[in-house]
């Protein structure tokens, strides 16, 4: 079909081919996400890759994984398993933010690119959940008990072990903060405290939130067709 598109001089034929290719790619995405939801939820990177294929259908998972591994390797070189939890976080922050240059995408917070894991790794810019997921996946590869927390309006992390629990804002260069700050945040929103505001969430929650963010980004751009498609994608995760 792509070769037919290249040789056709009819704009209408080209449009129909584009629509057909997009529909096939969208069906493939939905199928991969269904499989991930049923059998592969332990692999968060794969789930984020599937979301990214909505915009980049030819994105190679092996290359994405290799790019992530290079980030992990940089942190691993200076990681010390015997260090205290706070020192481990301090070291992780130093490598990710100072050495590798990850930072918050404050100028374009609502751009669709913030939900594309490949672009966040490439540009080193992202929104709270994009930076948080990369931070969390690297930490977990280092056997650090760092997990996502599904707070309203912002995604944060928690370091939770038998000895200690504290929270991390990956969007603010890995700033560490106590539980009482979440108490204050929830109070400001006039919400009742719930366990999910303090405890680790599932990978399914993270991927669902990434898709919601992507949908909101397209809504702001007025791309209603994509918003409707992403509603169908969310239905798979429900």
C-alpha positions in Angstrom: 0.0 0.0 0.0 2.9 2.4 0.7 4.3 1.8 -2.7 0.9 2.4 -4.3 0.6 5.7 -2.3 4.0 6.7 -3.7 3.1 6.1 -7.3 -0.4 7.4 -7.2 -1.2 10.9 -8.6 -4.7 10.9 -7.1 -5.0 12.8 -3.8 -8.2 10.9 -3.0 -6.5 7.5 -3.5 -3.6 8.6 -1.4 -6.0 9.7 1.4 -7.8 6.4 1.3 -4.5 4.5 1.5 -3.4 6.7 4.4 -6.6 6.0 6.2 -6.4 2.2 5.6 -2.7 2.1 6.8 -3.6 4.1 9.9 -6.6 1.8 10.7 -4.4 -1.3 10.3 -1.7 0.3 12.6 -4.3 1.3 15.1 -5.7 -2.3 15.2 -2.2 -3.6 15.7 -1.7 -1.2 18.6 -4.9 -2.3 20.3 -4.0 -5.9 19.9 -0.6 -5.4 21.4 -2.0 -3.4 24.3 -4.6 -6.2 25.0 -1.8 -8.8 25.1 0.3 -6.5 27.4 -2.7 -6.0 29.6 -3.4 -9.7 30.0 0.2 -11.2 30.1 3.0 -8.5 30.1 2.1 -5.9 32.7 5.4 -6.6 34.5 7.2 -5.0 31.5 6.4 -1.3 31.9 8.8 -0.2 29.2 6.9 -2.4 26.7 3.6 -0.8 27.7 5.0 2.7 27.2 6.4 1.6 23.8 3.0 0.5 22.7 1.5 3.9 23.6 4.4 5.6 21.6 3.5 3.5 18.5 0.3 5.5 18.2 2.4 8.3 16.9 5.4 6.3 15.8 4.1 3.0 14.4 7.5 2.0 13.1 9.2 2.5 16.5 11.5 -0.4 17.2 11.2 -1.9 20.7 14.7 -3.3 20.6 16.2 0.1 19.9 14.0 1.8 22.6 15.2 -0.9 25.1 18.8 -0.3 24.1 18.5 3.4 24.6 17.0 2.8 28.0 19.8 0.4 28.9 22.4 3.1 28.1 20.7 5.3 30.7 20.6 2.5 33.3 24.3 1.7 32.6 25.4 5.3 33.3 23.7 5.1 36.7 24.9 1.6 37.5 28.5 2.7 37.0 28.3 4.9 40.1 25.6 3.0 42.1 26.6 1.8 45.6 24.3 -0.9 47.0 25.6 -0.4 50.5 24.8 3.3 50.6 21.8 4.6 52.6 18.4 5.0 50.7 18.9 8.8 50.7 22.4 8.5 49.3 21.3 6.1 46.6 18.6 8.6 45.6 21.1 11.4 45.7 23.4 9.5 43.4 20.6 8.6 41.0 19.6 12.3 40.9 23.1 13.4 40.1 23.5 11.1 37.1 20.0 11.5 35.6 19.8 15.3 36.0 23.3 16.7 36.2 25.2 14.2 34.0 22.6 13.0 31.5 20.6 16.3 31.5 17.0 15.1 32.2 14.8 18.0 33.1 11.1 19.1 33.2 9.5 20.3 30.0 8.0 23.4 31.5 7.7 25.3 28.2 5.7 22.6 26.5 4.1 20.7 29.4 1.0 19.6 27.4 2.7 18.5 24.2 1.9 15.0 22.9 5.7 14.4 22.9 5.6 14.2 26.7 3.7 10.9 26.4 6.2 9.4 23.9 8.8 7.5 25.8 11.2 7.5 22.8 11.1 11.3 22.5 11.5 11.8 26.3 14.6 9.6 26.2 15.9 11.3 23.1 15.3 15.0 24.2 15.8 14.4 28.0 12.6 16.5 28.5 9.3 15.3 29.9 6.3 15.8 32.1 6.0 14.4 35.6 4.9 10.9 34.6 7.4 10.6 31.8 10.3 11.5 34.0 8.9 9.5 36.8 8.6 6.3 34.8 12.1 6.5 33.5 13.4 7.3 37.1 11.4 4.4 38.5 12.5 1.9 35.9 16.1 2.7 36.3 15.8 2.5 40.1 14.1 -0.8 40.0 16.8 -2.2 37.7 19.2 -1.3 40.5 16.9 -3.2 42.9 15.8 0.0 44.7 12.2 -0.2 46.0 11.0 2.9 44.1 7.4 2.9 42.8 4.9 5.2 41.2 2.2 7.0 43.2 -1.0 8.0 41.4 -1.7 11.4 43.0 -4.3 13.7 41.5 -2.9 16.1 38.9 0.7 15.0 39.5 2.6 11.7 39.4 5.3 11.2 42.1 7.3 8.3 43.4 7.8 6.6 46.7 10.8 4.8 48.1 9.2 2.1 50.2 11.0 -0.6 52.1 10.6 -2.3 55.5 13.0 0.3 57.0 11.8 3.5 55.4 9.3 5.3 53.2 9.6 8.7 51.6 8.6 10.4 48.4 10.3 11.7 45.3 9.4 14.3 42.8 11.1 13.3 39.6 9.8 16.4 37.8 11.7 18.6 40.3 15.2 16.9 39.9 14.3 14.1 42.3 13.5 16.2 45.3 12.8 14.1 48.4 9.8 15.0 50.6 7.8 13.4 53.5 4.3 12.0 53.8 3.1 15.2 55.5 3.6 17.1 52.2 1.1 14.8 50.5 -1.3 15.4 53.4 -1.0 19.1 52.8 -1.5 18.7 49.0 -4.6 16.6 49.5 -6.0 19.1 51.9 -5.4 21.9 49.4 -7.4 19.9 46.8 -10.2 19.4 49.5 -10.1 15.7 49.0 -10.4 13.0 51.6 -7.1 11.1 52.2 -7.1 7.7 50.4 -4.5 4.9 50.5 -3.8 5.2 46.8 -2.5 8.7 47.3 0.4 7.4 49.4 1.1 3.8 48.2 2.6 2.3 45.0 0.3 2.0 42.0 0.3 -0.7 39.3 1.9 -0.5 35.9 -1.6 -0.6 34.4 -2.4 2.7 36.3 0.7 4.3 34.9 0.0 3.3 31.3 -3.6 4.4 31.6 -2.5 7.8 33.0 0.0 8.3 30.1 -2.9 7.7 27.6 -5.1 10.1 29.4 -2.4 12.8 29.3 -1.9 12.1 25.6 -5.6 12.4 25.0 -5.7 15.7 26.8 -2.8 17.0 24.7 -4.7 16.2 21.5 -7.8 17.7 22.9 -6.0 21.0 23.5 -4.8 20.8 19.9 -8.3 20.3 18.6 -7.6 16.8 17.2 -10.9 15.3 18.1 -10.4 12.1 15.9 -7.4 11.2 17.9 -9.2 11.9 21.2 -11.9 9.5 20.1 -9.4 6.8 19.2 -7.7 7.1 22.5 -11.0 6.6 24.3 -11.1 3.2 22.6 -7.5 2.5 23.7 -8.5 3.3 27.3 -11.4 0.9 27.1 -8.9 -1.9 26.6 -7.3 -1.1 29.9 -10.6 -0.9 31.7 
